[in-house]
Amino acid sequence: MPISLAGRNVGKGCPVFITFEAGPTHDGLESAKALTRVAAEAGADAIKFQIIDAERLVADPSIEISYGVLEERETEITATKSEPLIDILKRRMLSWDEWREVKAEADASGIAFFATVGFEDEVDFVSEIGAHSIKIASADINHHSLIEYAAKTGLCIQLDTGHATIGEVEAAVDLIRRCDNEDIVIHHCPTGYPARLEGINLQIIPTLRKMFDYPIAFSDHTSGWEMDVAAVALGANMIEKTLTEDRMTASVEHIMSLEPHDAQKFVRSMHELETALGTSRRVMNEEERQKRLANRRSLYTSRDIAEGSVLAENDIVHRRPGYGIPVVDTKAYIGRRLARSVKAGQALSPQDFA
């Protein structure tokens, strides 16, 4: 069923909702504000960030993760880099006063503001500043106390599901519903930076649509937007795509992000695809009907035929265009008497018959 999110209906039968993710790619307050403006100018519906407290979140500072970086833009040559997770997360941190500035920038730009949170006080904070939706990271799909706390705000809850079993997703959804919150978006979120093709598994999108009566989103972790096109074609109601100021930035997720000059093209492509997908019914407008007739055949006379004659099969030929009696109706007119004389090569019409 569609839900209402930031003044928009999201779900089956509604235009695809486009969110740009800038949480992992901003480089401080001014960068976060700049990316917010880029998202708005591109025509996106929302900008998403991550409220991070790295030292509170990560107990072991020695944990490292590996990710791809772009070394040569022209040839798309990449390399793999590793660094401590805590260092990566620290780059995403802003003070709460700075987050208020970013939210104000979103408001001024006319774009919705979403945030991923990791602790209850962060839930309180984003609720206080008027965030339109709270997102739960895939790593927290089983963090039921956090999910319950967020659900009780009444805000739309978006669930990332990378590495989650269907049972874990069902449990999280049931928990949100028990909090009398039906504003839920379920994200298919392939893991990896970037994700491996064999791990993207876009076919899960129709499965999630059948299992859950809520909007299904695709959080893209690949370069370009081929996977987003496929996701929308498979029924995704929301697309989340990472946005960066520069893909050459040697940090996690920049390699798979859109740059400002591509953001508007991306949004336009998603909506053009939606228009092209059309509906599940065969529908033609009047222009298409007329064009179709030009290429079809109708009944034409093979010779001069006098008034009162009975039409025989050898009196007609099937020719284009099809503006006269359709060829499919041939048998209905064989044996009928002509009400007026007709010339050879003339298109027959129902008015020619008695």
N, C-alpha and C positions, 0 to 999 in steps of 0.2 A: 504494500500500500504506500502511496506517496506520503511524505512527511513535509512539514513546513520548516524551512531552514533559512534564516536570515532574509525572510520575506519572499522566499522562492519555494515553489513546490518541487520536491525532488523524489523521483521514483519512476515507475512504469508510466509511460505516456507523457512524461515531462521532458523538457530540454535537458541535455546532459549538463551537470553542474561541474564547473572547472575550478579546482583549487591549485594554486601554486604554493609549493613548500619551500620556505626560505630558512627554516630552522637550522639545518646543518651547513648552510652556505653563506649566511651573512657574516660580515667581518666587524661587527660592532654596531653601535646605535645608528650612525649615519648610513651604514650599509643596509641595515634592516629597514630603515625608512625608505631608502632609495628603491629597494626591491619591492616594497609595498606599492610604491608609485608605479613601478614597471608593470606589476601584476594588474593594477587597476587600469592603466592605459592600454594594456593588451586586451582588456575585455573580460578578464577572469572574474569569477564570482566571489572568490575568497583567497586570502593569504593565510598561510599556516606557519606557526613558529613552535619552538620547543622551550618550555620553561625548565631550565636545567640548574641543578645544584650539584656539581660534579663530585665534590668531596663527600657530600652526604649520600650520594647515590652509589658510588663505587668504593667498595671496601678494600679491594686489592689493587693498589696503583700500578702493579707490575703487569696487569692484564693488557695484552696487545691485540690489535686487530689489523688485518691487512686489507688494502683497497687499491683500486686502480687509479692512476693519474695519467693525464694527457701530457706527453712530452713534445710532440710536434703536431700542431693544429692541422697543417696542410695535408699531412699523410696519415693522420690519426694514429700515430705511433704511441703506444702506451707502455707503462711500466707499473710494477707493483711496489707499494710502499707499506711499511708497518710502523706503528707507533703506539704508545700507551693509550688505552681508551680514555683515561682520565684527562689526558692532554687534549684529546679531540673534543671532549665534552666541555672543557673549560673555555674553548674558543667560542662556544655557543652561549655563554653566560652573559646576561645583562642584569643590572639591578632592577628592582621592581619599579623604581621611578623611571628608568629607561624604558621598561616595557609599557608603562603608561604613555610615554611619548610615541611609541610605535603604534599602540592602539589608537591614539589620537590621530596619527597620520593615516591609518586605515579609515577612520571615520571621515576625515577630511577628503580622502580620495574616493569615498563612496564604495568601499569594498569590505566584505565581511572579514572578521578576525577570528581565527581558530587557534587553539593551542593544545599541544601535548603536555600532560602534567605527570608528575611522578610521586607527589606527596599531597596529603590532605590540605595543608596550608596553601599549596599552589592551586588546588581546586577553588579554595575560598578566594584567592587573589584574582584568578581569571574571571570568576563569577562576578566579583566586585567591580572589575573594570569594564564589564559588559561584553565579554567574549560571546560569540554566537554559538560556539560548539566546543566541547571538550573531547580531545582524542586520547585514547588509551593505547600505548605502544604495544606492539605484538609481544614483547617480553613480559608485559604485565597482564596478559590475557587471563592468567589464573590468580591475579592479585585481587581477590574478591572484595576485600575491605575497601580498597581504593575505588574499584568500579562502583560499588554500592554508594560510597560517599559522593562520587561524581554524579551518579544517576539521580540522587536526591536533590540536586540543584534544579532539576527540571530542564536543564539544557540538553540539547541534542548530544548523544554520546556516539562517537565514532570508534569502532573497534578495529585495530589492525590485527591480522590473523596469521602473520608469517610464523612458521614452525608450530602452529596450533593444530590440534586435532579437531575434527568436527564436533566431538563431544565437548571439548573445551569451549568452542565457540557457542554451542548450545547452552552450556552452563552460564556463560557470561550474559548472553541474551536473556535467559530466564531471570537472572538476578536483576538486570535493569528493569525488566517488566514488573517484577515484584515490588519495585520502588515506584510503581505507577508512572513509569516513563516509557512511552512508546516511540519516542523520537530517536531512532537507532539507525546508524549506517554501518554496514559490515564491509570492511576493506579486504580484498584479496591483495596481499602484499608479498610478492616474491622477495626472498632475501638475497643479499649480496650487493657489493658496491663496485661494479655493477652486477646485476643478477645474471646467472648463466642461463642461456636459452633453454637448456633441458630442465631447468628448475622453475620456469615461469608458469607453466601449466595453466594457460588461459581457459582451458575447458572446465575449470572449476567454477567459472563465473555462472554458466547456466545451472550448474548444480546448486550453487548458493541461492540463485533466484528461485529455484523450485523448493528449497528447504526453508527459506526464510521470507516472510512477507514484509521485508524491509528493503530500502534501497541498497544496491550492491555497488561498491566502488572498486576501482583499480588504482593502487598506488604503484606507480611505475618506477622501476629501478634500472632502466636501460637507457642507452643513448638514443637520440632521435625520437620519433613518435610512431613508428610502425606498430609497436605493441599496444599503444593507446588506441589507434585506429581499430585494431583487431578486438580490443576489449569492448569498445563501444558497439562494434558490429555484433558481438556476442551478448550484448545486453547490459553492460555496465551503465549505471545511472550517474556515476560521479567519476571524475578522473582527477588524480592528484599527481602533479608533475613538479619535480624539483627545479628551482630557478636559481641562477647564479649570475654574478656580474662578469665572471670570466671562467670559462671551463679549464683554462690552463692553471688555475689555482691548485697548488699541490696539497690538497686536503681531501678528506673523504666526501664523496657524492658529487663533487664538481664535474667530474668526467662525464657523468650521465645526466647533467642538468641542461636546461635551456638557457641561452644567453638572451639579453634584452631584445636583440634584433630578430630573434626567432619566436619570441613569446606571442606576439600578435598573430603570426602565421599559424602557430600551434592552435590558438583559440579558434581562428577562422576555419582551420582544417577540421577540427572536431565538429563544429556546427554545420559545415558543408557536408561532412559525412552523414550527419544525422538527417539532413534534408534528403540526401541521396538514398538513404535506407528506406525512406517512405514508410508505408504501412504493410501489414501482412495481407491486405486485400488488393485485388487488381483494380486500380482506379485510374480513369483517364479523364482529362479535361476536354473541353470542346475543341480546342486546337488540335489535340492529339487524335481525336475522333476524325476530324476532317483530313488530317494528314494520313491517317490509316486508310481512309476511303480512296485517296489518290493512288495508293499502291495496290488496291484490291481490284477485282474484276466485277463487271456487271454484264447484263445482256445487251448485245448489239445485233442489228439485223444483218444478215448475209446477202440480202437482195431486196429489191423493191417489193412491198407486200400491199395488196389492195385492201381497202376497208371491207370488213365482213369476212375476210379470210381467217381460217383456223390456223393458229401458230403450230408449226411442226419443228421437230428437232433440227432439221437441216436449214431452217430459216434463221437460226441464231448462231452467233459466235460469242465467246467469252473474252472480253478485252478490258484494258484499263482506260480510264479510271473507273472506280466503282461507285459513281454518283447515281447511277440508275438502279434497276432492279438487281439486287445482289445475286451473285452466281449460285449461292446456296438455295435460292428460291426457284431455280430453273424449272424443276418438275411441276411446280404449282402453276406455271404459265403455259406449259405445253398443252395444246388442245383447247386453249381459250380463244375466243373470237375477238378480232381487232375491231375497235370502235371507230378507227380512222386509218387512212392509208399512211404508210411509213416508207421512208427512203432507205436504200442500202447504206449501211454504215451508221445508222441512227441508233442512239441509245434508247432502249425501250423504257417506258415508265408505266406505272399502274394506270395512269389516265388514258393510255393507248388502248385499253381493253374494255370490252362491254361488260 
